[in-house]
Amino acid sequence: MGSTTFLLPNPLPPAAESLLRLACVAGGYDQAPTPTAVRVEGDRLILSRDSAESGFLVVPWPVGSGGAVVTTSATVRERPESYRLLTELARGKLNQLRTQLGEWKDIGLQTPPEFEADLADLIRLFGQAVLAPDGTAADDAAARALEHGYVLADRLVQLYVDQMFATRHEDEGKLGSWLAATTPVPVPPPLVAEFRRAFSAVRVSIRWADIEPEESRYDWDRVDAAITAAEELGLPVVFGPVIDLTPGMLPPWAATWRGDMPTLAAFMCDYLETIVNRYKDRVRRWVVCGGVNHADGLGLSDHDRLRLASRLFEAAAQLDPELDFALGVAQPFGDYLVSGDQTITPLAFVDDLLRAGARVGGIELELRTGSLPRGSFPRDRLEVSRLLDLFGILGPPLDVVLACPAGSGTDPIAQAHGEVIWSPAWRGPPTPEGQAEWGMAVAALALCKPQVRSVTWDHWADVEPHLTPNGGLFAVSGRANPLLGRLQGLRATHLE
């Protein structure tokens, strides 16, 4: 086992020591985290892992005046000398920024002179960190370079979004991509107009536990009502995930077969066939399973879950060749891999299914931020863009699910599924305006990309069943969060 050591700044930013415990080393073709032993000894962060291959540091770190955001170094190798943490994080952001800038310029991105001047200033500031005469001066310059790097990265992404939209509108007019919201119940009549102004599709998501509470006894009333109401909106309907292994999603009787993958697969395939056959003339796009790459419910290993997903898609393929079946991917950055209990990266999970011949009509990436364990640690839009481009290489179109808390209060519905808010969330505690800023920015980034065919906000209202705490467009009080208006403007500007 080799180790890599980083010198920490003195003093550490508030809460930074607890964040350091989440550090890991990532690498490989899919840039996924690897199991990493973390020690903090005095002024040193020591990372150890079984592999001696080079990789890059991944750590949530407070940047500027905001909360924590996942930050990465450039590639580092094992060596006797220590790296200086802030210098390497600043180097990583600068390297990421310049690499992406070069790639986007190759496809025609134009940058204004003031952006180029600010980039030159950032490079000089990073040089000061590298050449500083002592550690204090180096850390001060590196911290400023890191913060400036994030600001420039966001400006670069916005240039890309604006110019990509402009180019696509010139070629295509308004885009046919879907903007949707998830709701398990009919939208209240007074809000139907608000829904239709914001969204061009509707997602119905109802737990298996509510549809088949007892084995072979189905209750279709809730599904019938939800799909009928969705149809009355005059919008395309998506259903799913049909199977979700998150706690509370499966019927209690399924736990009797914990660890028995063949039997569980048989029950799940039977349920999938039953619900799709019942509604296939009314619902043409289905999310077959969600989060199967991540959740370890029912005692199934990651290889069991891969085989389970394969069985589900085999069953789906027999139902109707014209139906669209999508695969949901939780934590697509691979945060769950650091524990060592799971070994299949999100990209490899999808790739293995495709190579096995699964008819996957779309890859649905869950970008949930600010909550755990289903959500991912916060990342900036440059990292999100790189992720979308990485999964786009696989071939099927991408569907993106977004979720972000709008408040820090207790949410009993989400807690029933084991979901809680991650306290050092990016840019401080969750607020309605923070949700609006993040949701609008990431939705626009996703929709401007040709490989993304839909973006879904999960979920419509906090009084409905949901996963992300306080993540609805409507709070429990019935008050609309500002994100709703932002999404209405996004649709009016860019979508059919």
C-alpha angles and dihedrals in degrees: 000000000000129000140208122205129208126192111231125221118254116254102028116225114256113285091004094120092060090047091054089064087067094057121120142161119254134186146124130100092305096042091233126165119255129209106278133183110222127203130173111202115175108301094350136091110205121195121191131182140161096252121075093200119119118259141151133269118250117193137151104243134176108249118196116320095331133087128270123310127179107262128187135202126220115262113302131186133209112272138152094248121078123244119226105244101216093043091054093046090051090047090051094052093046091049091048091048096049094044093052092044090055093049093049093046087055089062094046108276113161120209125196120239092251091059091052090048092051090049090053089051090051092052090051091048091051089050089056089055092051094046098038114134095229141018096257093055091044093052092047093052093042093051090052091046091050093051092046089048092057091049091051092045091057091047090051092051091050091052088051093048094048095047094042091053091047092051094047093046090052090054101033109017111222111002125254093216115126125244108194144167129214119238128162093195135046115282108251110257095243089058100045093095091049090051094050092048090056104035139048095191139026129223120210114201121177126166120251085227089065096045100045105023090161125033111276092357109111128193107200098169095097094045093046091052094046095048093044090051091047090052090050088060086066092231133121112270128224122188127202169278086290090187121032122167095202112125111274096022098091124068112262092240090064089068088070086075097048111159093009100114098177093053094042090049091052092052092046094048090049091051092046092051092047097051096040093049090050096052106021093110090056103034119046101173121059133179099217097194136355130206094359089135090059115028117086095196122144092026096280121151120227090258089051089053091049090053089046092054090048091052091049093052091046089055092045093051090060094056106067126339090211096059121101113231119190132192120224118219120197122203092007091185087065099240090153092065096075093080094065092227091105127045108179113093119219092250093047091048091058094039092052091053092049092048089051089058100256111163097233109175095186142004112229113204116198111216101185114161133186098026138079154251095009094035131075128241112266118276132177124252094261089062090046091052091051090050093051091049091049094053090041089068090069093071111236116102118264128244116194125207116198129195134164132161119251095197143019100231125119114281110195094186093057092040089059086066093046094255120143136168116264102235102213090054120167113283095008133291115350117273134173091251091048090052090050094049094048096039095049094045096049094041090054092048092051096045094051091061116091093218092060113085099175144014120201126192109216107232141018103198137008093226089067126077109279146150107224113073113244090348101133128116085233121048122223088263089062093249115141114237116229092248090076092064091045091053091048089055092046092053094045091051102043114013137068 
